[in-house]
Amino acid sequence: MSKTRIAVAGAGLIGQAHIRVLQASASCALSAVVDPSPAAAAVAAQAGVPLFTSIDELLAQDRPDGLILATPNPLHVPQALRCIAAGLPVLVEKPVATTVAEGQTLVDAAEHSGVPVLVGHHRAHSPIMAKARQVVQSGQLGRLVSVMGSATFFKPDHYIDDG
């Protein structure tokens, strides 16, 4: 069985997290990194995959099975629309769009085209959420009738500074 080939656009902190997951996957393979920054060359080289400076360049030379957009937020919608136009399934990191109107444009394009567009809800699969689910399902807390929660996650300075 061949692995699903996934490219990652954005070689920053979140993109590198996706790259690590793809490298550890039994069913998926990292096919390429897409990022115009000089630092991306080292990320792609370390991962052993080609580097492309744009989605257009990727599509001109390769055809992955899907693409993960872990690029700066203002690029999400235009890049996702480019993927949709090419018939390329795409996972878009949050926030999906910078305005409601942009978000609606993306939703409309995805619905009209039938191209799969996913939103990166990575915390739904985190060890913290898995443990919370285990505790709730165990009955330890009794019968739950409602839940309200909030969480604060530490983000190191480089997460904000490096975008």
Beta strands, then each sheet from edge to edge (+ up, - down):
strand 1: 4-9
strand 2: 28-34
strand 3: 51-52
strand 4: 66-69
strand 5: 90-92
strand 6: 117-119
sheet 1: 3+ 2+ 1+ 4+ 5+ 6+
end
